[in-house]
């Protein structure tokens, strides 16, 4: 498990949830890994209660499996949940980028241009973790400029199913097309071309389907058998 620093604005409960979630998405807590309340609490330097509450919340979202008398485990990747997460994100992201085509300010555009420049820098240096972070930040910017930040927060938990696949794709497939996708999406926003923007979003979010075979071959132990 990777140590994640607590943010000043976070409650202990929020910190515990974010730390566990980020470790699951990054695969530092890989699918099938046993989860110990005591160990996580000790590692993070907090009490067991917020850890237990976070585990329960992640269990409700099918991210963590709890087996009586056996313990808790990070769930294997279930393609059905991944499909549902992609469906939800596609519907939302297409609607939000359409709003961004009309609502993005020059300052919003400049921030997204800076983000993409950093993506290109880290791509040239093969820093996949940084690209993943900037990918998330880029999409959040679209929600922010469209004044849909609450929706962005609300969808986070179910997106963990998809985000684990995205992390695997970064490692196993090293798909460099996502940076160019972002450049084209920003171009569509700048030109207020909502139809092209929506088409690009759908293509961007469905790239994982092309990568599925490679992921299953490289990490069969991480996936639930159909």
ChimeraX attribute file (.defattr): number of C-alpha atoms within 10 A of each C-alpha:
attribute: neighborCount
match mode: 1-to-1
recipient: residues
	/A:1	16
	/A:2	15
	/A:3	10
	/A:4	14
	/A:5	9
	/A:6	15
	/A:7	10
	/A:8	7
	/A:9	8
	/A:10	11
	/A:11	12
	/A:12	17
	/A:13	16
	/A:14	15
	/A:15	22
	/A:16	27
	/A:17	19
	/A:18	16
	/A:19	20
	/A:20	23
	/A:21	20
	/A:22	18
	/A:23	16
	/A:24	25
	/A:25	21
	/A:26	19
	/A:27	19
	/A:28	13
	/A:29	19
	/A:30	20
	/A:31	21
	/A:32	18
	/A:33	17
	/A:34	16
	/A:35	18
	/A:36	16
	/A:37	19
	/A:38	14
	/A:39	12
	/A:40	19
	/A:41	17
	/A:42	12
	/A:43	12
	/A:44	20
	/A:45	10
	/A:46	16
	/A:47	16
	/A:48	17
	/A:49	15
	/A:50	19
	/A:51	26
	/A:52	19
	/A:53	15
	/A:54	23
	/A:55	26
	/A:56	17
	/A:57	15
	/A:58	21
	/A:59	17
	/A:60	13
	/A:61	16
	/A:62	20
	/A:63	25
	/A:64	24
	/A:65	21
	/A:66	19
	/A:67	9
	/A:68	7
	/A:69	6
	/A:70	8
	/A:71	12
	/A:72	20
	/A:73	21
	/A:74	23
	/A:75	23
	/A:76	20
	/A:77	24
	/A:78	17
	/A:79	17
	/A:80	12
	/A:81	18
	/A:82	19
	/A:83	15
	/A:84	15
	/A:85	20
	/A:86	21
	/A:87	15
	/A:88	14
	/A:89	21
	/A:90	19
	/A:91	13
	/A:92	16
	/A:93	21
	/A:94	19
	/A:95	17
	/A:96	22
	/A:97	29
	/A:98	21
	/A:99	20
	/A:100	28
	/A:101	24
	/A:102	16
	/A:103	17
	/A:104	22
	/A:105	14
	/A:106	10
	/A:107	10
	/A:108	17
	/A:109	19
	/A:110	12
	/A:111	14
	/A:112	21
	/A:113	17
	/A:114	12
	/A:115	19
	/A:116	21
	/A:117	14
	/A:118	16
	/A:119	25
	/A:120	15
	/A:121	14
	/A:122	16
	/A:123	17
	/A:124	11
	/A:125	9
	/A:126	13
	/A:127	13
	/A:128	20
	/A:129	15
	/A:130	15
	/A:131	23
	/A:132	18
	/A:133	11
	/A:134	19
	/A:135	17
	/A:136	12
	/A:137	14
	/A:138	21
	/A:139	16
	/A:140	16
	/A:141	20
	/A:142	27
	/A:143	24
	/A:144	19
	/A:145	21
	/A:146	21
	/A:147	16
	/A:148	17
	/A:149	14
	/A:150	10
	/A:151	13
	/A:152	18
	/A:153	11
	/A:154	10
	/A:155	14
	/A:156	14
	/A:157	18
	/A:158	20
	/A:159	19
	/A:160	23
	/A:161	27
	/A:162	23
	/A:163	22
	/A:164	21
	/A:165	23
	/A:166	21
	/A:167	19
	/A:168	23
	/A:169	19
	/A:170	17
	/A:171	13
	/A:172	15
	/A:173	16
	/A:174	15
	/A:175	15
	/A:176	15
	/A:177	10
	/A:178	18
	/A:179	20
	/A:180	14
	/A:181	16
	/A:182	22
	/A:183	15
	/A:184	16
	/A:185	23
	/A:186	22
	/A:187	17
	/A:188	21
	/A:189	24
	/A:190	17
	/A:191	13
	/A:192	19
	/A:193	16
	/A:194	21
	/A:195	13
	/A:196	16
	/A:197	24
	/A:198	22
	/A:199	12
	/A:200	19
	/A:201	21
	/A:202	17
	/A:203	13
	/A:204	18
	/A:205	18
	/A:206	15
	/A:207	15
	/A:208	19
	/A:209	11
	/A:210	9
	/A:211	18
	/A:212	16
	/A:213	12
	/A:214	15
	/A:215	20
	/A:216	13
	/A:217	10
	/A:218	13
	/A:219	12
	/A:220	13
	/A:221	14
	/A:222	22
	/A:223	17
	/A:224	14
	/A:225	10
	/A:226	6
